Amino acid sequence: MSALGPVLIIGCGDVGLRLARQLLASGRPVSALARSAERAQELREAGLQVVEGDLDAGDHPIEGLPSAGATVYYLAPPPGGGTVDTRLRVFLGSIEPGNEPAKVIYMSTTGVYGDCGGALIDETAEAKPTTARGQRRLDAENLLRQWGNLRKVAVVVLRVAGIYGPGKLPLNRLQEGQPVIDDPEAPQTNRIHVDDLVQVCLAAEEKGEDGDLFNVCDDEGGTMSAYFDAVADAFSLPRPARIPMDQARQILSPLMISYFSESRRLDNRRMHERLRVSLRYPRLAEGLAALVAETKENG
Ligand SMILES: NC(=O)c1ccc[n+]([C@@H]2O[C@H](COP(=O)([O-])OP(=O)(O)OC[C@H]3O[C@@H](n4cnc5c(N)ncnc54)[C@H](OP(=O)(O)O)[C@@H]3O)[C@@H](O)[C@H]2O)c1
């Protein structure tokens, strides 16, 4: 790993900082873009070099990104509206000819597949996003691939399922007593523990090749409602009430309804076969048990 060169993280939030800590521990120089002075300070304290800039501040380029020859982990989400990723456009417009990275690992989502009626989906399935959120992601994937071809930069895309981990659990939602969708309408979903996602990111840099696309999830899917029940049980909270979809449409937010309206089961065989990751938490119960133990340890 240390033989690999410098790293630049665009969108250095929760996943990015976890990834950065591992890269720094293995001796890699890591830079990141930060859009607030507070985040810049946090990242500097963690040992990263920081360039301050906001991908939403107009379409002028961000100066001084140390991209030449680097591995770029692009983890910033698209903006909240529209059907295209204007943030990615600003980033790509900031890479002067001659400063191309060696490789870009792009963190996409499984939302690009849209609703698949609960079918098993591998990477050969057509991406047919059913929400504008999914369209922006697919726009980003396509744009990055085109740019990579033009500028001779290897691009690896990770289509990541729901991420769970410390601070990434629906505990507030459960405490508020918000309902979920009852069977048989409950959507099928997949998840990945954030620590395993970081492992996959590192493996994608090492083993992923230009044009590669990977579904990223653990080895156990299930319904969204079963997920909420499992989290409730693990954290000794009441299980949420289950209601039919028709009723949910009247009381849940449009965002929640859009999540509940997409059902698919992900095939992660390519991730295992090509990236050779050994998941620490192949099943949800194991990941949740570790999170409960961690919560108890931290008081
Ligand atoms: N949550 C899930 O279940 C899930 C599933 C699949 C994929 N993903 C995607 O995986 C990626 C990483 O997730 P995460 O949990 O690490 O997300 P996160 O903590 O929200 O990190 C995203 C980072 O992007 C930065 N960013 C956003 N807009 C920016 C802008 N205009 N200019 C510069 N930086 C900007 C944010 O900056 P600030 O720190 O200033 O906000 C933040 O540091 C995201 O793209 C996420 O959408 C998430």
Ligand as a Chemical Component Dictionary entry (heavy atoms), coordinates in Angstrom:
data_LIG
# 
_chem_comp.id                   LIG 
_chem_comp.type                 NON-POLYMER 
_chem_comp.pdbx_formal_charge   0 
_chem_comp.three_letter_code    LIG 
# 
loop_
_chem_comp_atom.comp_id 
_chem_comp_atom.atom_id 
_chem_comp_atom.alt_atom_id 
_chem_comp_atom.type_symbol 
_chem_comp_atom.charge 
_chem_comp_atom.model_Cartn_x 
_chem_comp_atom.model_Cartn_y 
_chem_comp_atom.model_Cartn_z 
_chem_comp_atom.pdbx_ordinal 
LIG N1  N1  N 0  -25.517 7.369  3.763  1  
LIG C1  C1  C 0  -25.616 6.331  2.958  2  
LIG O1  O1  O 0  -26.270 5.339  3.289  3  
LIG C2  C2  C 0  -24.897 6.332  1.634  4  
LIG C3  C3  C 0  -25.014 5.247  0.781  5  
LIG C4  C4  C 0  -24.298 5.233  -0.404 6  
LIG C5  C5  C 0  -23.471 6.305  -0.749 7  
LIG N2  N2  N 1  -23.397 7.379  0.086  8  
LIG C6  C6  C 0  -22.513 8.480  -0.333 9  
LIG O2  O2  O 0  -21.203 8.201  0.138  10 
LIG C7  C7  C 0  -20.464 9.436  0.197  11 
LIG C8  C8  C 0  -19.728 9.559  1.521  12 
LIG O3  O3  O 0  -20.650 9.480  2.578  13 
LIG P1  P1  P 0  -20.384 10.211 3.985  14 
LIG O4  O4  O 0  -21.273 9.560  4.966  15 
LIG O5  O5  O -1 -18.933 10.321 4.260  16 
LIG O6  O6  O 0  -20.977 11.660 3.679  17 
LIG P2  P2  P 0  -20.684 13.012 4.462  18 
LIG O7  O7  O 0  -20.212 12.732 5.843  19 
LIG O8  O8  O 0  -21.899 13.864 4.308  20 
LIG O9  O9  O 0  -19.478 13.652 3.638  21 
LIG C9  C9  C 0  -19.645 14.330 2.438  22 
LIG C10 C10 C 0  -18.607 15.392 2.398  23 
LIG O10 O10 O 0  -18.783 16.145 1.187  24 
LIG C11 C11 C 0  -18.543 17.497 1.490  25 
LIG N3  N3  N 0  -19.221 18.392 0.582  26 
LIG C12 C12 C 0  -20.545 18.468 0.336  27 
LIG N4  N4  N 0  -20.802 19.496 -0.472 28 
LIG C13 C13 C 0  -19.624 20.086 -0.741 29 
LIG C14 C14 C 0  -19.257 21.207 -1.497 30 
LIG N5  N5  N 0  -20.170 21.949 -2.134 31 
LIG N6  N6  N 0  -17.960 21.574 -1.549 32 
LIG C15 C15 C 0  -17.045 20.849 -0.883 33 
LIG N7  N7  N 0  -17.329 19.768 -0.145 34 
LIG C16 C16 C 0  -18.606 19.390 -0.074 35 
LIG C17 C17 C 0  -19.130 17.679 2.896  36 
LIG O11 O11 O 0  -18.595 18.851 3.484  37 
LIG P3  P3  P 0  -19.079 19.394 4.920  38 
LIG O12 O12 O 0  -18.289 18.562 5.901  39 
LIG O13 O13 O 0  -18.705 20.813 4.892  40 
LIG O14 O14 O 0  -20.557 19.128 4.980  41 
LIG C18 C18 C 0  -18.682 16.387 3.567  42 
LIG O15 O15 O 0  -17.415 16.541 4.140  43 
LIG C19 C19 C 0  -21.479 10.541 -0.038 44 
LIG O16 O16 O 0  -21.437 10.949 -1.388 45 
LIG C20 C20 C 0  -22.813 9.838  0.248  46 
LIG O17 O17 O 0  -23.904 10.470 -0.405 47 
LIG C21 C21 C 0  -24.068 7.402  1.265  48 
# 
loop_
_chem_comp_bond.comp_id 
_chem_comp_bond.atom_id_1 
_chem_comp_bond.atom_id_2 
_chem_comp_bond.value_order 
_chem_comp_bond.pdbx_ordinal 
LIG N1  C1  SING 1  
LIG C1  O1  DOUB 2  
LIG C1  C2  SING 3  
LIG C2  C3  SING 4  
LIG C2  C21 DOUB 5  
LIG C3  C4  DOUB 6  
LIG C4  C5  SING 7  
LIG C5  N2  DOUB 8  
LIG N2  C6  SING 9  
LIG N2  C21 SING 10 
LIG C6  O2  SING 11 
LIG C6  C20 SING 12 
LIG O2  C7  SING 13 
LIG C7  C8  SING 14 
LIG C7  C19 SING 15 
LIG C8  O3  SING 16 
LIG O3  P1  SING 17 
LIG P1  O4  DOUB 18 
LIG P1  O5  SING 19 
LIG P1  O6  SING 20 
LIG O6  P2  SING 21 
LIG P2  O7  DOUB 22 
LIG P2  O8  SING 23 
LIG P2  O9  SING 24 
LIG O9  C9  SING 25 
LIG C9  C10 SING 26 
LIG C10 O10 SING 27 
LIG C10 C18 SING 28 
LIG O10 C11 SING 29 
LIG C11 N3  SING 30 
LIG C11 C17 SING 31 
LIG N3  C12 SING 32 
LIG N3  C16 SING 33 
LIG C12 N4  DOUB 34 
LIG N4  C13 SING 35 
LIG C13 C14 SING 36 
LIG C13 C16 DOUB 37 
LIG C14 N5  SING 38 
LIG C14 N6  DOUB 39 
LIG N6  C15 SING 40 
LIG C15 N7  DOUB 41 
LIG N7  C16 SING 42 
LIG C17 O11 SING 43 
LIG C17 C18 SING 44 
LIG O11 P3  SING 45 
LIG P3  O12 DOUB 46 
LIG P3  O13 SING 47 
LIG P3  O14 SING 48 
LIG C18 O15 SING 49 
LIG C19 O16 SING 50 
LIG C19 C20 SING 51 
LIG C20 O17 SING 52 
# 
